[in-house]
Amino acid sequence: MKRIFGILPLISALFLIFASCNEEYFTTSGTTWGTTYHIAYSAAAPLDTVISAALQLTDNELSMFNPHSTVSRINRGETSEASPEFIEIFYLSQKISRISGGVYDPTVGPLSNLWGFGTDTVTAVPSDSAIVCALSAVGIGDCAIDSAGTVVKKSSATVFDFSSIAKGYGIDLVGRALEENGVTDYMIEIGGEVLARGHNPKGRPWRIQIDSPDGGMAHRRLAVVSLGPDRSAVASSGNYRNLLRRPDGTAYGHTLSPLSGHPAESTLAAATVMAADCATADALATACMASASPDSALAIVRRAGAEALIVAVTPADTLAVITTEGFRLE
């Protein structure tokens, strides 16, 4: 069942405040992966070293911006040996790709470069022949990891870009590290994506703020959701903050279709997904944005056993928010 509200779109999940932490709760914040993080948890002693190690592991294995990372070395053909983290995120990506009917695919790197969202500078819309050439290297379903842990690419030009799932996966790694050290109450926010378990310092569910765009780059508070006591995550994706323009002045978003090779044509403006782990929520939010319609996006989320809040542009050019029944708004 779905509920429809005539309100503005939801884009990011953010912390409210940690104003009431007592001596059993610790907070830490900083920058990582080109964004900021805020973490609160209950423990007998600070676990900053444990947290830093999990953040660094994610960077070492999956960062496209770290030339020494495992994924960067595999992309350059310097190695084909997959690490445990690469293997885990590879198979999860394949799973989400299958569930989404192929609209989610982290091998769209060649397309991202063509359309100006990668490392290349673009001054014109790519030609049809260039798109066809790029598509020949796209398709995580045509890639594999053999029994020896060796990555088999679709082609030598295939590039793995796990940016749409790696942040969520890294948050999950931090959560695992905390749990391995006996932590059962925590909230981890990195770049607007959140994983939480247990209770906040007041013994209540963790409260997460959802923002909406308010014209241009501005945004404002829209709603609050609760997470916990079971482990749960929230991640969002939207096009309004990352747009380029064609020579004729029309805008297109950064979500690309691995099926057509063009920017995804969709009535969706934003998607927020709630799942048991942040990597899944992260990837599903991207899959929703690559979907053709709210109904197709919600179908993907339901097949994955997750919940979502989808923002769509109506025929009257207004914005409506559609939620699955299990998406818990306060």
C-alpha positions as CSV (number, residue, x, y, z in Angstrom):
1,M,0.0,0.0,0.0
2,K,1.2,3.5,-0.7
3,R,0.4,6.9,0.8
4,I,0.6,10.1,-1.3
5,F,1.3,13.6,0.2
6,G,1.4,16.9,-1.7
7,I,4.6,18.1,-0.1
8,L,8.1,18.9,-1.0
9,P,10.8,16.2,-1.8
10,L,13.0,14.6,0.8
11,I,16.6,14.5,0.0
12,S,19.0,13.8,2.9
13,A,19.0,12.2,6.3
14,L,20.9,14.2,9.0
15,F,21.4,14.2,12.7
16,L,19.3,16.4,14.8
17,I,21.5,17.1,17.9
18,F,23.4,15.2,20.6
19,A,22.6,17.6,23.4
20,S,21.9,15.1,26.1
21,C,24.8,12.7,26.0
22,N,25.9,11.4,29.3
23,E,29.3,9.8,30.4
24,E,28.4,6.4,28.9
25,Y,27.9,7.9,25.4
26,F,30.7,9.1,23.2
27,T,30.5,11.3,20.1
28,T,33.1,11.7,17.4
29,S,33.0,13.8,14.2
30,G,35.3,14.7,11.3
31,T,35.8,14.4,7.6
32,T,36.2,11.3,5.5
33,W,35.7,10.3,1.8
34,G,35.3,14.0,0.9
35,T,32.4,14.5,3.3
36,T,31.7,14.8,7.0
37,Y,30.8,12.2,9.6
38,H,29.1,12.2,13.1
39,I,29.0,9.1,15.3
40,A,27.4,8.6,18.7
41,Y,27.7,5.4,20.7
42,S,27.5,3.9,24.2
43,A,30.6,2.1,25.3
44,A,32.9,1.7,28.3
45,A,35.7,3.7,26.7
46,P,36.2,5.7,23.5
47,L,36.6,3.7,20.3
48,D,38.1,6.4,18.0
49,T,40.8,4.1,16.8
50,V,38.4,1.3,15.9
51,I,36.2,3.8,14.0
52,S,39.2,5.3,12.1
53,A,40.4,1.8,11.1
54,A,37.0,1.0,9.6
55,L,36.9,4.3,7.7
56,Q,40.5,3.8,6.4
57,L,39.7,0.2,5.3
58,T,36.8,1.5,3.2
59,D,39.1,4.1,1.6
60,N,41.9,1.5,1.0
61,E,39.5,-1.0,-0.7
62,L,36.8,0.9,-2.5
63,S,37.7,4.6,-3.0
64,M,37.8,5.7,-6.7
65,F,39.8,8.8,-5.4
66,N,42.5,6.7,-3.8
67,P,44.9,5.6,-6.6
68,H,46.2,2.8,-4.3
69,S,42.9,1.3,-3.4
70,T,42.0,-2.2,-4.5
71,V,39.2,-1.0,-6.8
72,S,41.5,1.6,-8.5
73,R,44.2,-1.0,-9.1
74,I,41.7,-3.5,-10.5
75,N,40.3,-0.8,-12.8
76,R,43.8,0.0,-14.1
77,G,44.5,-3.7,-14.6
78,E,47.4,-3.8,-12.1
79,T,45.8,-6.6,-10.3
80,S,42.8,-8.9,-10.6
81,E,42.8,-10.2,-7.1
82,A,39.7,-9.3,-5.2
83,S,39.8,-8.5,-1.4
84,P,37.1,-9.7,0.9
85,E,35.5,-6.2,0.9
86,F,35.6,-6.0,-2.9
87,I,34.0,-9.4,-3.1
88,E,31.2,-8.5,-0.7
89,I,30.3,-5.3,-2.4
90,F,30.6,-6.9,-5.9
91,Y,28.0,-9.6,-5.1
92,L,25.7,-7.1,-3.3
93,S,25.9,-4.9,-6.4
94,Q,25.0,-7.8,-8.7
95,K,22.1,-8.6,-6.4
96,I,20.7,-5.0,-6.5
97,S,21.3,-5.0,-10.3
98,R,19.2,-8.1,-10.8
99,I,16.4,-6.8,-8.5
100,S,16.3,-3.5,-10.4
101,G,16.1,-5.1,-13.8
102,G,19.5,-3.7,-14.7
103,V,18.8,0.0,-14.0
104,Y,21.3,-0.1,-11.1
105,D,24.9,-0.9,-12.3
106,P,28.2,0.3,-10.8
107,T,30.1,-0.3,-14.0
108,V,28.6,2.9,-15.6
109,G,32.0,4.7,-15.2
110,P,32.6,5.0,-19.0
111,L,29.2,6.6,-19.3
112,S,29.8,8.9,-16.4
113,N,32.9,10.2,-18.1
114,L,31.1,10.7,-21.4
115,W,28.4,12.8,-19.8
116,G,30.7,14.9,-17.7
117,F,30.1,13.3,-14.3
118,G,33.5,11.5,-14.2
119,T,37.1,12.6,-14.5
120,D,36.8,13.9,-18.1
121,T,35.9,17.4,-19.0
122,V,32.9,17.5,-21.4
123,T,31.9,20.3,-23.7
124,A,29.3,18.5,-25.8
125,V,26.6,15.8,-25.6
126,P,28.3,12.5,-26.5
127,S,27.6,11.0,-29.9
128,D,25.5,7.8,-30.4
129,S,28.6,5.9,-31.5
130,A,30.5,7.0,-28.3
131,I,27.6,5.9,-26.2
132,V,27.4,2.5,-27.9
133,C,31.2,2.1,-27.4
134,A,30.9,2.9,-23.7
135,L,28.0,0.6,-23.2
136,S,30.1,-2.3,-24.5
137,A,32.0,-2.1,-21.3
138,V,29.0,-1.7,-19.0
139,G,27.3,-4.6,-17.3
140,I,28.1,-5.9,-13.8
141,G,26.0,-9.0,-14.6
142,D,28.6,-9.9,-17.3
143,C,31.5,-9.7,-14.7
144,A,32.4,-12.4,-12.3
145,I,34.8,-13.4,-9.5
146,D,36.1,-17.0,-10.0
147,S,36.8,-19.6,-7.3
148,A,40.4,-18.2,-6.9
149,G,39.1,-14.7,-6.1
150,T,40.1,-13.3,-9.4
151,V,38.0,-10.6,-11.0
152,V,36.8,-11.3,-14.5
153,K,35.7,-8.1,-16.3
154,K,33.2,-7.9,-19.1
155,S,35.9,-6.1,-21.1
156,S,39.3,-4.5,-20.5
157,A,37.5,-1.1,-20.5
158,T,35.1,-2.1,-17.7
159,V,35.4,0.2,-14.7
160,F,34.0,-0.5,-11.2
161,D,32.7,2.6,-9.6
162,F,31.1,1.7,-6.3
163,S,30.4,5.3,-5.3
164,S,26.6,4.6,-5.2
165,I,27.1,1.9,-2.6
166,A,30.6,2.3,-1.0
167,K,29.6,5.0,1.4
168,G,26.7,2.9,2.8
169,Y,29.0,-0.1,2.9
170,G,31.6,1.9,4.8
171,I,29.0,2.9,7.3
172,D,28.1,-0.7,7.7
173,L,31.8,-1.6,8.4
174,V,31.9,1.1,11.1
175,G,28.8,-0.5,12.6
176,R,30.3,-3.9,12.5
177,A,33.5,-2.7,14.2
178,L,31.5,-1.1,17.0
179,E,29.4,-4.2,17.5
180,E,32.6,-6.4,17.6
181,N,33.6,-4.2,20.5
182,G,30.4,-4.8,22.4
183,V,28.5,-1.7,21.3
184,T,24.7,-2.2,20.9
185,D,23.6,1.5,20.9
186,Y,24.9,3.7,18.2
187,M,24.2,6.0,15.3
188,I,26.5,6.6,12.4
189,E,26.0,9.4,9.9
190,I,28.3,10.0,7.0
191,G,27.4,12.4,4.3
192,G,23.7,12.3,5.1
193,E,23.4,8.5,5.2
194,V,22.6,6.9,8.5
195,L,22.9,3.5,10.3
196,A,21.5,3.1,13.8
197,R,20.9,0.5,16.4
198,G,19.6,0.4,19.9
199,H,18.6,3.6,21.7
200,N,19.8,7.2,22.0
201,P,21.1,8.6,25.3
202,K,17.5,9.3,26.5
203,G,16.6,5.6,26.0
204,R,14.4,6.4,23.0
205,P,14.7,5.6,19.2
206,W,17.3,7.5,17.3
207,R,15.6,10.5,15.5
208,I,16.8,11.3,12.0
209,Q,16.0,14.6,10.2
210,I,14.9,14.5,6.6
211,D,15.5,17.6,4.5
212,S,13.8,18.9,1.4
213,P,15.1,21.2,-1.4
214,D,13.7,24.7,-1.2
215,G,14.8,26.1,-4.5
216,G,18.3,26.0,-6.0
217,M,20.8,24.6,-3.5
218,A,18.8,25.6,-0.4
219,H,17.0,23.0,1.7
220,R,14.8,23.0,4.8
221,R,13.7,20.6,7.4
222,L,10.7,18.5,6.4
223,A,10.2,15.5,8.6
224,V,11.7,13.2,11.2
225,V,12.0,9.4,11.2
226,S,12.9,7.0,14.0
227,L,15.5,4.2,13.8
228,G,16.1,1.4,16.2
229,P,16.1,-0.7,18.3
230,D,16.9,-3.2,15.5
231,R,19.8,-2.2,13.2
232,S,18.4,0.0,10.4
233,A,19.6,2.4,7.8
234,V,18.4,5.4,5.7
235,A,20.0,6.7,2.5
236,S,18.8,9.3,-0.1
237,S,19.5,10.1,-3.7
238,G,18.4,13.1,-5.8
239,N,19.3,14.9,-9.0
240,Y,18.6,18.5,-7.9
241,R,22.2,19.2,-6.6
242,N,24.1,17.6,-9.5
243,L,23.0,18.9,-12.8
244,L,24.7,19.7,-16.1
245,R,23.2,21.4,-19.2
246,R,23.1,20.4,-22.8
247,P,24.0,23.0,-25.5
248,D,20.3,23.9,-25.9
249,G,20.1,24.8,-22.2
250,T,18.1,21.8,-21.0
251,A,19.4,20.2,-17.8
252,Y,20.1,16.6,-17.1
253,G,20.9,14.8,-13.9
254,H,23.8,12.6,-12.8
255,T,21.8,9.4,-12.7
256,L,22.6,7.5,-15.9
257,S,20.7,4.6,-17.4
258,P,23.0,1.6,-18.0
259,L,20.3,0.3,-20.4
260,S,20.1,3.3,-22.7
261,G,23.5,5.0,-22.0
262,H,21.7,8.3,-21.5
263,P,20.7,10.3,-18.4
264,A,17.7,8.5,-16.8
265,E,14.4,9.8,-18.0
266,S,12.1,9.8,-15.0
267,T,9.5,11.7,-13.1
268,L,11.4,11.1,-9.8
269,A,13.0,14.0,-8.1
270,A,14.4,12.2,-5.1
271,A,14.3,8.9,-3.2
272,T,14.9,8.0,0.4
273,V,15.2,4.3,1.3
274,M,15.1,2.5,4.6
275,A,16.7,-0.9,4.8
276,A,18.4,-3.3,7.3
277,D,21.9,-2.2,6.1
278,C,23.2,1.0,4.7
279,A,24.9,-0.4,1.6
280,T,21.5,-1.8,0.4
281,A,19.7,1.4,1.2
282,D,22.4,3.4,-0.6
283,A,22.2,1.2,-3.8
284,L,18.4,1.1,-3.8
285,A,18.2,4.9,-3.6
286,T,20.2,5.1,-6.8
287,A,18.2,2.3,-8.4
288,C,15.0,4.3,-7.7
289,M,16.4,7.4,-9.3
290,A,17.3,5.4,-12.4
291,S,13.7,4.1,-12.6
292,A,11.2,5.4,-15.1
293,S,8.4,6.0,-12.7
294,P,7.4,6.0,-9.0
295,D,5.6,2.7,-9.5
296,S,8.7,1.0,-11.0
297,A,10.9,2.4,-8.2
298,L,8.6,1.2,-5.5
299,A,8.5,-2.3,-7.1
300,I,12.3,-2.5,-6.9
301,V,12.2,-1.5,-3.2
302,R,9.5,-4.0,-2.4
303,R,11.4,-6.8,-4.2
304,A,14.4,-6.0,-2.0
305,G,12.3,-6.1,1.2
306,A,13.0,-2.5,2.0
307,E,10.9,0.7,2.5
308,A,11.0,4.0,0.6
309,L,9.8,7.5,0.3
310,I,9.7,8.6,-3.4
311,V,9.3,12.1,-4.6
312,A,7.7,12.6,-8.0
313,V,6.8,15.4,-10.3
314,T,3.0,15.2,-11.0
315,P,1.4,16.0,-14.4
316,A,0.4,19.4,-12.9
317,D,4.1,20.1,-12.4
318,T,3.8,19.9,-8.6
319,L,5.7,17.6,-6.2
320,A,4.2,14.7,-4.4
321,V,5.8,12.2,-1.9
322,I,4.8,8.6,-2.1
323,T,5.8,6.2,0.7
324,T,5.5,2.5,1.3
325,E,3.4,1.7,4.2
326,G,6.4,0.7,6.4
327,F,8.3,3.9,5.9
328,R,8.0,5.4,9.4
329,L,7.4,9.1,9.6
330,E,7.0,10.8,13.0
